[in-house]
Amino acid sequence: MCTPKEYPVYRKIPYLVGSGGASFLQPGFYTIAICQFVAKFVVSPSVIGMKKSKLTLYIVIALVLGVGVGYVYNNQVINGINTKISLAESNIKVSDAQLKAIKDTTDVSYSRLKIERTSQAKAKQQYNNDRDDKLQGFSILSDIFLRLIKMIVGPLIFSTLVVGVAKVGDIKAVGRIGGRTLLLFVGASFISLLVGMLLVNFFEPGTAMHLSLPTTAAGLEIKKTALSLRDFIGHVFPRSFAEAMANNEVLQIVVFSLFFGVATAAIGEKGEIIIKFMDSVAHVIMKITGYVMQVAPLAVFGAITVVVAKEGLGIISTYATFIGEFYLGLLILWLLIIGGAYVVLKQRAFHLLNKTQDAILVAFSTSTSEAALPRAMVELERFGCDNKIVSFVLPLGYSFNLVGSMIYLTFALLFLAQAYGIHPSLAHQFSMLMVLMLMSKGVAGVPRAALVVLAGAVGMFNIPEAGLALLLGIDPILDMGRSATNVLGNVMATAVVSKWEGELKD
């Protein structure tokens, strides 16, 4: 029987903080903790034994430069074109109102108005093309990054999901533990996705952006974003795995990965070499993801410059609103997670939160929940969880219980839809929710992995891929919160399963 500990992704890494334990309960700890946080995460160049990346700093610098350059470009170059576009849009609205008022469509005035409206629409399109041409040098920077992200979507999902599903093959050996664990993970995932969907529909943060569809997508009707049953089946079941990978058909890759992972686990020891190979491939793809992310500052600069140059500085307030509403969603999710754990663990749920807050800080500061895994395992065992439960449930959660990433996926996907004036029905949103639940399984807790899943989802629902550039600049801020939430969800789930199995010591 193979256990999660046998694979490199789950091996121990140096601990960031020494023995914490009881110190979390001492008076004045929180003041000391802040000092330790600054010393270790801000001043020190080393985090968990590795050189601290300056990528986030570069992204913030690129974001600020993009706003400044975009503002100058908007005033000096684009403002005149924007005035012409606004005038054309106003004329089109007047023509539409006049056409609606005419009852007799055979009237000469009706035909004249139709011709005028067509002319105005062509003029508006030409102005849009002129504006895009002037911004082409900036937009190409984000286009390169988006292509690189799409390049790794298929391999990353395939390799990580195969390893994750193959490990779920151990459910036959652990029986009841595995079944309860998966049931808990699916329930938690659904709730977090649902919370994100409800909040983004309540706040509607994207509606204030009023972005026009890219030229290649202009003229699409909203109904085109809705998949029929036949279309959905076509997106789910692959005719060819190679075709699915080439076209980035993410659901088809997921289906093939599920079959491949289950079959690999079923052949027993013969499948060990495949699992280890796929685990190594997953690490290679994660390394490539790290290389691709080095291009992110340039992409952020280009994307923000284009957005501010087109829309003006007023667009910035939307970002602040989005971040605030997303973190409110995380707060609600934290309350739900802790409340659910309290039902099973009672007062010990708060004690567990105290013991694991250093691990949560690691995830928050490094934007990766995986970095907190070793420390979380140690603290869970000190808390009283049995080692066999911890070694099975906690690593499995890093493939199947990333609740912080889940709430982000529905929140971000519907935010982008709103930004482009696409308003899917409630039924269609629930189909999005279920698709995202499938797509996200197996994606490890590495920095900005949720962005990779989102890149695969936008194309599936006919949301312009260019919208991803809108989230690049603020994604590091969002990733910190969702990584910390991932750790919280997994440690609480592990303790709950331990309690259910009678393996939690007092």
NORVENRA-V585162 format. One record per pair of residues at least 4 apart in sequence whose ideal C-beta (glycine too) atoms are under 8 Angstrom apart, sorted by the first residue. I is the first residue (numbers start at 1). J is the second residue. If there is no record, write none. Layout:
BEGIN
i=I j=J
i=I j=J
END
This chain:
BEGIN
i=1 j=170
i=1 j=173
i=2 j=6
i=2 j=166
i=2 j=167
i=2 j=169
i=2 j=170
i=2 j=272
i=2 j=275
i=3 j=167
i=3 j=170
i=3 j=391
i=3 j=392
i=4 j=10
i=4 j=167
i=4 j=391
i=4 j=392
i=4 j=395
i=4 j=396
i=5 j=10
i=5 j=11
i=5 j=391
i=5 j=395
i=6 j=276
i=7 j=11
i=7 j=163
i=7 j=167
i=7 j=275
i=7 j=276
i=7 j=279
i=8 j=279
i=8 j=280
i=8 j=283
i=9 j=163
i=9 j=279
i=9 j=282
i=9 j=283
i=9 j=370
i=9 j=395
i=9 j=398
i=9 j=444
i=10 j=373
i=10 j=395
i=12 j=374
i=13 j=48
i=13 j=49
i=13 j=371
i=13 j=374
i=14 j=48
i=14 j=49
i=15 j=48
i=15 j=374
i=15 j=375
i=15 j=378
i=16 j=40
i=16 j=47
i=16 j=48
i=16 j=358
i=16 j=362
i=16 j=371
i=16 j=375
i=17 j=36
i=17 j=40
i=17 j=358
i=17 j=362
i=17 j=375
i=20 j=24
i=20 j=355
i=20 j=358
i=20 j=379
i=21 j=355
i=21 j=379
i=21 j=382
i=22 j=26
i=23 j=29
i=24 j=29
i=24 j=354
i=24 j=355
i=24 j=357
i=24 j=358
i=25 j=29
i=25 j=354
i=28 j=32
i=29 j=33
i=30 j=34
i=31 j=35
i=32 j=36
i=33 j=37
i=33 j=357
i=33 j=361
i=34 j=38
i=35 j=39
i=36 j=40
i=37 j=41
i=37 j=42
i=37 j=361
i=37 j=365
i=38 j=42
i=38 j=43
i=39 j=43
i=39 j=44
i=40 j=44
i=40 j=47
i=41 j=47
i=41 j=52
i=41 j=361
i=41 j=365
i=44 j=52
i=45 j=51
i=45 j=52
i=46 j=50
i=46 j=51
i=46 j=52
i=47 j=52
i=47 j=362
i=47 j=365
i=47 j=366
i=47 j=371
i=48 j=362
i=48 j=366
i=48 j=371
i=54 j=58
i=55 j=59
i=55 j=293
i=55 j=294
i=55 j=296
i=55 j=297
i=55 j=476
i=56 j=60
i=56 j=367
i=56 j=476
i=57 j=61
i=58 j=62
i=58 j=296
i=58 j=297
i=59 j=63
i=59 j=296
i=59 j=297
i=59 j=300
i=59 j=472
i=59 j=473
i=59 j=476
i=60 j=64
i=60 j=476
i=61 j=65
i=61 j=297
i=62 j=66
i=62 j=297
i=62 j=298
i=62 j=300
i=62 j=301
i=62 j=304
i=62 j=473
i=63 j=67
i=63 j=300
i=63 j=301
i=63 j=304
i=63 j=473
i=63 j=474
i=64 j=68
i=65 j=69
i=65 j=301
i=66 j=70
i=66 j=300
i=66 j=301
i=66 j=302
i=66 j=303
i=66 j=304
i=66 j=305
i=66 j=308
i=66 j=473
i=67 j=71
i=67 j=304
i=67 j=308
i=67 j=313
i=67 j=316
i=68 j=72
i=69 j=73
i=69 j=138
i=69 j=301
i=69 j=305
i=69 j=308
i=69 j=309
i=70 j=74
i=70 j=304
i=70 j=305
i=70 j=306
i=70 j=307
i=70 j=308
i=70 j=309
i=71 j=75
i=71 j=308
i=71 j=309
i=71 j=312
i=71 j=313
i=72 j=76
i=73 j=77
i=73 j=78
i=73 j=135
i=73 j=305
i=73 j=308
i=73 j=309
i=74 j=78
i=74 j=79
i=74 j=82
i=74 j=308
i=74 j=309
i=74 j=310
i=74 j=312
i=74 j=313
i=75 j=79
i=77 j=81
i=77 j=134
i=77 j=309
i=78 j=82
i=78 j=131
i=78 j=134
i=78 j=135
i=78 j=309
i=78 j=310
i=79 j=83
i=80 j=84
i=81 j=85
i=81 j=127
i=81 j=130
i=81 j=131
i=81 j=134
i=82 j=86
i=82 j=131
i=82 j=310
i=83 j=87
i=84 j=88
i=84 j=123
i=84 j=127
i=85 j=89
i=85 j=124
i=85 j=127
i=85 j=128
i=85 j=131
i=86 j=90
i=87 j=91
i=88 j=92
i=88 j=120
i=88 j=121
i=88 j=123
i=88 j=124
i=88 j=127
i=89 j=93
i=89 j=124
i=90 j=94
i=91 j=95
i=91 j=116
i=91 j=120
i=92 j=96
i=92 j=117
i=92 j=120
i=92 j=121
i=92 j=124
i=93 j=97
i=94 j=98
i=95 j=99
i=95 j=113
i=95 j=116
i=95 j=117
i=95 j=120
i=96 j=100
i=96 j=117
i=97 j=101
i=98 j=102
i=98 j=113
i=99 j=110
i=99 j=113
i=99 j=114
i=99 j=117
i=102 j=107
i=102 j=109
i=102 j=110
i=102 j=113
i=104 j=110
i=105 j=110
i=106 j=110
i=107 j=111
i=108 j=112
i=109 j=113
i=110 j=114
i=111 j=115
i=112 j=116
i=113 j=117
i=114 j=118
i=115 j=119
i=116 j=120
i=117 j=121
i=118 j=122
i=119 j=123
i=120 j=124
i=121 j=125
i=122 j=126
i=123 j=127
i=124 j=128
i=125 j=129
i=125 j=215
i=125 j=218
i=126 j=130
i=127 j=131
i=128 j=132
i=128 j=212
i=128 j=215
i=129 j=133
i=129 j=215
i=130 j=134
i=131 j=135
i=131 j=310
i=132 j=136
i=132 j=139
i=132 j=215
i=135 j=139
i=135 j=305
i=135 j=306
i=135 j=309
i=135 j=310
i=136 j=140
i=138 j=142
i=138 j=301
i=138 j=302
i=138 j=303
i=138 j=305
i=138 j=306
i=138 j=309
i=139 j=143
i=139 j=302
i=139 j=303
i=139 j=306
i=139 j=466
i=140 j=144
i=140 j=302
i=141 j=145
i=141 j=298
i=141 j=299
i=141 j=301
i=141 j=302
i=141 j=303
i=142 j=146
i=142 j=299
i=142 j=300
i=142 j=302
i=142 j=303
i=142 j=306
i=142 j=466
i=142 j=469
i=142 j=472
i=143 j=147
i=144 j=148
i=144 j=295
i=144 j=298
i=144 j=299
i=145 j=149
i=145 j=292
i=145 j=295
i=145 j=296
i=145 j=298
i=145 j=299
i=145 j=469
i=145 j=472
i=146 j=150
i=146 j=299
i=146 j=455
i=146 j=465
i=146 j=466
i=146 j=468
i=146 j=469
i=147 j=151
i=148 j=152
i=148 j=292
i=148 j=295
i=149 j=153
i=149 j=292
i=149 j=451
i=149 j=452
i=149 j=455
i=149 j=468
i=150 j=248
i=150 j=455
i=150 j=456
i=150 j=465
i=151 j=292
i=152 j=156
i=152 j=285
i=152 j=288
i=152 j=289
i=152 j=292
i=152 j=452
i=153 j=157
i=153 j=248
i=153 j=250
i=153 j=452
i=153 j=453
i=153 j=455
i=153 j=456
i=154 j=158
i=154 j=244
i=154 j=245
i=154 j=248
i=154 j=250
i=154 j=253
i=155 j=159
i=155 j=245
i=155 j=281
i=155 j=285
i=156 j=160
i=156 j=282
i=156 j=285
i=156 j=286
i=156 j=289
i=156 j=443
i=156 j=449
i=156 j=452
i=157 j=161
i=157 j=250
i=157 j=253
i=157 j=254
i=157 j=257
i=157 j=439
i=157 j=442
i=157 j=443
i=157 j=452
i=157 j=453
i=157 j=456
i=158 j=162
i=158 j=245
i=158 j=253
i=158 j=256
i=158 j=257
i=158 j=260
i=159 j=163
i=159 j=278
i=159 j=279
i=159 j=281
i=159 j=282
i=159 j=285
i=160 j=164
i=160 j=282
i=160 j=285
i=160 j=399
i=160 j=442
i=160 j=443
i=160 j=444
i=161 j=165
i=161 j=254
i=161 j=257
i=161 j=258
i=161 j=261
i=161 j=399
i=161 j=441
i=161 j=442
i=161 j=443
i=162 j=166
i=162 j=257
i=162 j=260
i=162 j=261
i=162 j=264
i=162 j=275
i=162 j=278
i=162 j=442
i=163 j=167
i=163 j=261
i=163 j=275
i=163 j=278
i=163 j=279
i=163 j=282
i=163 j=399
i=163 j=442
i=164 j=168
i=164 j=261
i=164 j=396
i=164 j=399
i=164 j=400
i=164 j=441
i=164 j=442
i=165 j=169
i=165 j=257
i=165 j=258
i=165 j=260
i=165 j=261
i=165 j=262
i=165 j=265
i=165 j=442
i=166 j=261
i=166 j=262
i=166 j=264
i=166 j=265
i=166 j=271
i=166 j=274
i=166 j=275
i=166 j=278
i=167 j=265
i=167 j=275
i=167 j=395
i=167 j=396
i=167 j=399
i=168 j=178
i=168 j=182
i=168 j=261
i=168 j=265
i=168 j=396
i=168 j=400
i=169 j=261
i=169 j=262
i=169 j=264
i=169 j=265
i=169 j=266
i=170 j=174
i=170 j=178
i=170 j=265
i=170 j=392
i=171 j=175
i=171 j=177
i=171 j=178
i=171 j=179
i=171 j=182
i=172 j=178
i=174 j=178
i=174 j=392
i=175 j=179
i=176 j=180
i=176 j=501
i=177 j=181
i=177 j=389
i=177 j=392
i=177 j=393
i=177 j=497
i=177 j=501
i=178 j=182
i=178 j=392
i=179 j=183
i=180 j=184
i=180 j=497
i=180 j=500
i=180 j=501
i=181 j=185
i=181 j=392
i=181 j=393
i=181 j=396
i=181 j=493
i=181 j=497
i=182 j=186
i=182 j=400
i=183 j=187
i=184 j=188
i=184 j=401
i=184 j=493
i=184 j=496
i=184 j=497
i=185 j=189
i=185 j=396
i=185 j=397
i=185 j=400
i=185 j=401
i=185 j=493
i=186 j=190
i=186 j=400
i=186 j=437
i=187 j=191
i=188 j=192
i=188 j=337
i=188 j=401
i=188 j=403
i=188 j=489
i=188 j=493
i=189 j=193
i=189 j=400
i=189 j=401
i=189 j=403
i=189 j=406
i=189 j=437
i=189 j=440
i=190 j=194
i=190 j=433
i=190 j=437
i=191 j=195
i=191 j=333
i=191 j=336
i=191 j=403
i=192 j=196
i=192 j=333
i=192 j=403
i=192 j=404
i=192 j=406
i=192 j=407
i=192 j=489
i=193 j=197
i=193 j=406
i=193 j=407
i=193 j=409
i=193 j=410
i=193 j=433
i=193 j=436
i=193 j=437
i=194 j=198
i=194 j=410
i=194 j=433
i=195 j=199
i=195 j=329
i=195 j=332
i=195 j=333
i=195 j=336
i=195 j=407
i=196 j=200
i=196 j=329
i=196 j=406
i=196 j=407
i=196 j=408
i=196 j=409
i=196 j=410
i=196 j=411
i=196 j=414
i=197 j=201
i=197 j=410
i=197 j=411
i=197 j=414
i=197 j=429
i=197 j=430
i=197 j=432
i=197 j=433
i=198 j=202
i=199 j=203
i=199 j=325
i=199 j=328
i=199 j=329
i=199 j=332
i=199 j=411
i=200 j=204
i=200 j=205
i=200 j=206
i=200 j=325
i=200 j=410
i=200 j=411
i=200 j=414
i=200 j=415
i=200 j=418
i=201 j=414
i=201 j=429
i=203 j=321
i=203 j=325
i=204 j=418
i=205 j=318
i=205 j=321
i=205 j=322
i=205 j=325
i=205 j=415
i=205 j=418
i=206 j=318
i=206 j=322
i=206 j=414
i=206 j=415
i=206 j=416
i=206 j=417
i=206 j=418
i=206 j=419
i=206 j=420
i=207 j=418
i=207 j=419
i=208 j=317
i=208 j=318
i=208 j=321
i=209 j=311
i=209 j=315
i=209 j=318
i=209 j=418
i=209 j=419
i=209 j=470
i=210 j=311
i=210 j=419
i=210 j=421
i=211 j=311
i=211 j=419
i=211 j=420
i=211 j=421
i=211 j=467
i=212 j=218
i=212 j=420
i=213 j=217
i=213 j=218
i=213 j=219
i=213 j=220
i=213 j=420
i=213 j=421
i=213 j=464
i=214 j=218
i=214 j=464
i=214 j=466
i=217 j=462
i=217 j=464
i=220 j=224
i=220 j=225
i=220 j=462
i=222 j=226
i=222 j=422
i=222 j=423
i=222 j=424
i=224 j=462
i=225 j=417
i=225 j=422
i=225 j=424
i=225 j=428
i=225 j=461
i=225 j=462
i=225 j=463
i=226 j=424
i=226 j=425
i=226 j=428
i=227 j=231
i=227 j=232
i=227 j=235
i=227 j=428
i=227 j=431
i=227 j=461
i=228 j=232
i=229 j=233
i=230 j=234
i=231 j=235
i=232 j=236
i=232 j=431
i=233 j=237
i=235 j=249
i=235 j=251
i=235 j=252
i=235 j=460
i=236 j=251
i=236 j=252
i=236 j=255
i=237 j=252
i=237 j=255
i=238 j=243
i=238 j=244
i=238 j=249
i=238 j=252
i=238 j=253
i=238 j=255
i=238 j=256
i=239 j=243
i=240 j=244
i=241 j=245
i=241 j=252
i=241 j=253
i=241 j=256
i=242 j=246
i=243 j=247
i=243 j=249
i=244 j=249
i=244 j=252
i=244 j=253
i=244 j=256
i=245 j=253
i=248 j=456
i=248 j=459
i=249 j=253
i=250 j=254
i=250 j=439
i=250 j=453
i=250 j=456
i=250 j=457
i=250 j=460
i=251 j=255
i=251 j=435
i=251 j=438
i=251 j=439
i=251 j=460
i=252 j=256
i=253 j=257
i=254 j=258
i=254 j=438
i=254 j=439
i=254 j=441
i=254 j=442
i=255 j=259
i=256 j=260
i=257 j=261
i=257 j=442
i=258 j=262
i=259 j=263
i=260 j=264
i=261 j=265
i=262 j=266
i=263 j=267
i=263 j=271
i=264 j=271
i=264 j=274
i=264 j=275
i=265 j=271
i=265 j=275
i=266 j=271
i=267 j=271
i=271 j=275
i=272 j=276
i=273 j=277
i=274 j=278
i=275 j=279
i=276 j=280
i=277 j=281
i=278 j=282
i=279 j=283
i=280 j=284
i=281 j=285
i=282 j=286
i=282 j=444
i=283 j=287
i=284 j=288
i=285 j=289
i=286 j=290
i=286 j=444
i=286 j=446
i=287 j=291
i=288 j=292
i=289 j=293
i=289 j=446
i=289 j=447
i=289 j=448
i=289 j=449
i=289 j=452
i=290 j=294
i=290 j=447
i=292 j=296
i=293 j=447
i=293 j=448
i=295 j=299
i=296 j=300
i=296 j=472
i=297 j=301
i=298 j=302
i=299 j=303
i=299 j=469
i=299 j=472
i=300 j=304
i=300 j=472
i=300 j=473
i=301 j=305
i=302 j=306
i=302 j=469
i=303 j=307
i=303 j=469
i=303 j=470
i=303 j=472
i=303 j=473
i=304 j=308
i=304 j=473
i=305 j=309
i=306 j=310
i=306 j=469
i=307 j=311
i=307 j=315
i=307 j=469
i=307 j=470
i=308 j=312
i=308 j=313
i=308 j=315
i=308 j=316
i=311 j=315
i=315 j=319
i=316 j=320
i=317 j=321
i=318 j=322
i=319 j=323
i=319 j=473
i=319 j=474
i=320 j=324
i=321 j=325
i=322 j=326
i=322 j=415
i=322 j=474
i=323 j=327
i=323 j=474
i=323 j=477
i=323 j=478
i=324 j=328
i=325 j=329
i=326 j=330
i=326 j=408
i=326 j=411
i=326 j=478
i=326 j=481
i=327 j=331
i=327 j=481
i=328 j=332
i=329 j=333
i=329 j=407
i=329 j=411
i=330 j=334
i=330 j=404
i=330 j=407
i=330 j=481
i=330 j=482
i=330 j=485
i=331 j=335
i=332 j=336
i=333 j=337
i=333 j=403
i=333 j=404
i=333 j=407
i=333 j=485
i=334 j=338
i=334 j=485
i=334 j=488
i=335 j=339
i=336 j=340
i=337 j=341
i=337 j=403
i=337 j=485
i=337 j=488
i=337 j=489
i=337 j=492
i=338 j=342
i=338 j=349
i=338 j=350
i=338 j=353
i=338 j=488
i=338 j=492
i=339 j=343
i=340 j=344
i=340 j=492
i=340 j=496
i=341 j=345
i=341 j=349
i=341 j=352
i=341 j=492
i=341 j=495
i=341 j=496
i=342 j=346
i=342 j=347
i=342 j=349
i=342 j=350
i=344 j=349
i=344 j=495
i=344 j=496
i=344 j=499
i=344 j=500
i=345 j=349
i=345 j=352
i=345 j=495
i=345 j=496
i=345 j=499
i=345 j=504
i=347 j=351
i=348 j=352
i=348 j=383
i=348 j=495
i=349 j=353
i=349 j=492
i=349 j=495
i=350 j=354
i=351 j=355
i=351 j=383
i=352 j=356
i=352 j=380
i=352 j=383
i=352 j=491
i=352 j=492
i=352 j=495
i=353 j=357
i=353 j=488
i=355 j=379
i=355 j=382
i=355 j=383
i=356 j=360
i=356 j=375
i=356 j=376
i=356 j=379
i=356 j=380
i=356 j=487
i=356 j=488
i=356 j=491
i=357 j=361
i=358 j=362
i=358 j=375
i=358 j=379
i=359 j=363
i=359 j=372
i=359 j=375
i=359 j=376
i=359 j=379
i=359 j=487
i=359 j=491
i=360 j=364
i=360 j=372
i=360 j=484
i=360 j=487
i=360 j=488
i=361 j=365
i=361 j=484
i=362 j=366
i=362 j=371
i=362 j=372
i=362 j=375
i=363 j=367
i=363 j=368
i=363 j=369
i=363 j=371
i=363 j=372
i=363 j=445
i=363 j=483
i=363 j=484
i=363 j=486
i=363 j=487
i=364 j=480
i=364 j=481
i=364 j=483
i=364 j=484
i=365 j=480
i=366 j=371
i=366 j=447
i=366 j=483
i=367 j=447
i=367 j=448
i=367 j=476
i=367 j=479
i=367 j=480
i=367 j=483
i=368 j=445
i=368 j=446
i=368 j=447
i=368 j=483
i=369 j=373
i=369 j=398
i=369 j=402
i=369 j=404
i=369 j=445
i=369 j=483
i=369 j=484
i=369 j=486
i=369 j=487
i=369 j=490
i=370 j=398
i=370 j=444
i=370 j=445
i=370 j=446
i=372 j=376
i=372 j=487
i=373 j=377
i=373 j=394
i=373 j=395
i=373 j=398
i=374 j=378
i=375 j=379
i=376 j=380
i=376 j=394
i=376 j=487
i=376 j=490
i=376 j=491
i=377 j=381
i=377 j=390
i=377 j=391
i=377 j=394
i=378 j=382
i=379 j=383
i=379 j=491
i=380 j=385
i=380 j=390
i=380 j=394
i=380 j=491
i=380 j=494
i=380 j=495
i=380 j=498
i=381 j=385
i=381 j=387
i=381 j=390
i=383 j=495
i=384 j=498
i=384 j=504
i=384 j=505
i=384 j=506
i=385 j=389
i=385 j=390
i=385 j=494
i=385 j=495
i=385 j=498
i=385 j=503
i=385 j=504
i=385 j=505
i=386 j=390
i=386 j=498
i=386 j=501
i=386 j=503
i=386 j=504
i=386 j=505
i=387 j=391
i=388 j=392
i=388 j=503
i=389 j=393
i=389 j=494
i=389 j=497
i=389 j=498
i=389 j=501
i=389 j=503
i=390 j=394
i=390 j=494
i=390 j=498
i=391 j=395
i=392 j=396
i=393 j=397
i=393 j=490
i=393 j=493
i=393 j=494
i=393 j=497
i=393 j=498
i=394 j=398
i=394 j=490
i=394 j=491
i=394 j=494
i=395 j=399
i=396 j=400
i=396 j=401
i=397 j=401
i=397 j=402
i=397 j=489
i=397 j=490
i=397 j=493
i=397 j=494
i=398 j=402
i=398 j=444
i=398 j=445
i=398 j=486
i=398 j=490
i=399 j=441
i=399 j=442
i=399 j=443
i=399 j=444
i=400 j=441
i=400 j=442
i=401 j=486
i=401 j=489
i=401 j=490
i=401 j=493
i=402 j=406
i=402 j=440
i=402 j=443
i=402 j=445
i=402 j=450
i=402 j=482
i=402 j=486
i=402 j=489
i=403 j=407
i=403 j=485
i=403 j=486
i=403 j=489
i=404 j=408
i=404 j=481
i=404 j=482
i=404 j=483
i=404 j=484
i=404 j=485
i=404 j=486
i=404 j=488
i=404 j=489
i=405 j=409
i=405 j=440
i=405 j=443
i=405 j=445
i=405 j=449
i=405 j=450
i=405 j=453
i=405 j=482
i=405 j=486
i=406 j=410
i=406 j=436
i=406 j=437
i=406 j=440
i=407 j=411
i=407 j=482
i=407 j=485
i=408 j=412
i=408 j=450
i=408 j=478
i=408 j=482
i=409 j=413
i=409 j=436
i=409 j=440
i=409 j=450
i=409 j=453
i=409 j=454
i=409 j=457
i=410 j=414
i=410 j=429
i=410 j=432
i=410 j=433
i=410 j=436
i=411 j=415
i=412 j=416
i=412 j=450
i=412 j=454
i=412 j=471
i=413 j=417
i=413 j=432
i=413 j=436
i=413 j=454
i=413 j=457
i=413 j=458
i=413 j=461
i=413 j=463
i=414 j=418
i=414 j=424
i=414 j=429
i=414 j=432
i=415 j=419
i=416 j=420
i=416 j=458
i=416 j=463
i=416 j=464
i=416 j=467
i=416 j=468
i=416 j=470
i=416 j=471
i=417 j=422
i=417 j=423
i=417 j=424
i=417 j=461
i=417 j=463
i=418 j=422
i=418 j=423
i=419 j=467
i=419 j=470
i=420 j=463
i=420 j=464
i=420 j=467
i=422 j=462
i=422 j=463
i=424 j=428
i=424 j=429
i=424 j=432
i=424 j=461
i=425 j=429
i=426 j=430
i=427 j=431
i=428 j=432
i=429 j=433
i=430 j=434
i=431 j=435
i=432 j=436
i=432 j=457
i=432 j=461
i=433 j=437
i=434 j=438
i=435 j=439
i=435 j=457
i=435 j=460
i=436 j=440
i=436 j=453
i=436 j=457
i=437 j=441
i=439 j=443
i=439 j=453
i=439 j=456
i=439 j=457
i=440 j=450
i=440 j=453
i=443 j=449
i=443 j=450
i=443 j=452
i=443 j=453
i=444 j=449
i=445 j=449
i=445 j=483
i=445 j=486
i=447 j=479
i=447 j=483
i=448 j=452
i=448 j=475
i=448 j=476
i=448 j=479
i=449 j=453
i=450 j=454
i=450 j=479
i=450 j=482
i=451 j=455
i=451 j=468
i=451 j=471
i=451 j=472
i=451 j=475
i=452 j=456
i=453 j=457
i=454 j=458
i=454 j=468
i=454 j=471
i=455 j=459
i=455 j=465
i=455 j=468
i=456 j=460
i=457 j=461
i=458 j=463
i=458 j=464
i=458 j=465
i=458 j=467
i=458 j=468
i=459 j=463
i=459 j=465
i=463 j=467
i=467 j=471
i=468 j=472
i=471 j=475
i=471 j=478
i=474 j=478
i=475 j=479
i=476 j=480
i=477 j=481
i=478 j=482
i=479 j=483
i=480 j=484
i=481 j=485
i=482 j=486
i=483 j=487
i=484 j=488
i=485 j=489
i=486 j=490
i=487 j=491
i=488 j=492
i=489 j=493
i=490 j=494
i=491 j=495
i=492 j=496
i=493 j=497
i=494 j=498
i=495 j=499
i=495 j=504
i=496 j=500
i=497 j=501
i=498 j=503
i=498 j=504
i=499 j=503
i=499 j=504
END
